[in-house]
Amino acid sequence: MEDNSINKMKVLVTGAGGASGICTILSLKEATDNIIIGCDCNEYSSGLYLADEKFVIPPAKDKDKFLKGIISKIKEYKIDVVFSNVDEELLVFSKYKSEIPCSVIISPFSTIDICNDKSKLENIVPLPSTENISPPFLIKPKIGRGSRNIYKVESNEEMEALFKYLDFKGLNKKDFIIQEFLPGKEYTIDALFDGKG
């Protein structure tokens, strides 16, 4: 019997539990006949069970453990290309791309760094105002994702109470920004380019 997997690429999709990871896995399975491998730091992530093969890796917040773990798995599974879907991983993959023993579909480190840090991004892209604003407004981390730790505040008193709460949680208010609240629908876009323009 002939082994049809010999000519197939092995494609790794990280962040298999998130919406982008799940959509990437499903899109690749629909559009290609390649072997799709899912990975996540949570063994119960649903996207792992949509992939052809799966494994668990350490979270990217521990850069050294993550890098060692992902390189080991890339070699073990003989992976040809990586699609990363986790913000914390993007910085590591981009910064250490030359150490990754396969192709990585990723933007340059400087681009990812700017996109991850709202205080850097506001120098390039017009964003909701952070100066001379009155409630309601949003308080959110300068560096964050997935709508984590985002608060809508209706008054200055609520803002003071929120800062006490953040302090109680061990979060530094200097790591947050205050922006005007813009009502309406939010639209997000994930885009993949071929690198040729």
Secondary structure, 3 states (H helix, E strand, C coil): CCCCCCCCCEEEEECCCCHHHHHHHHHHHHHCCCEEEEEECCCCCHHHHCCCEEEECCCCCCHHHHHHHHHHHHHHHCCCEEECCCHHHHHHHHHCHHHCCCEEECCCHHHHHHHHEHHHHCCCCCCCCCCCCCCCEEEEECECCCCCCCEEECCHHHHHHHHHHHHHCCCCHHHEEEEECCCCCCCCCCCCCCCCC
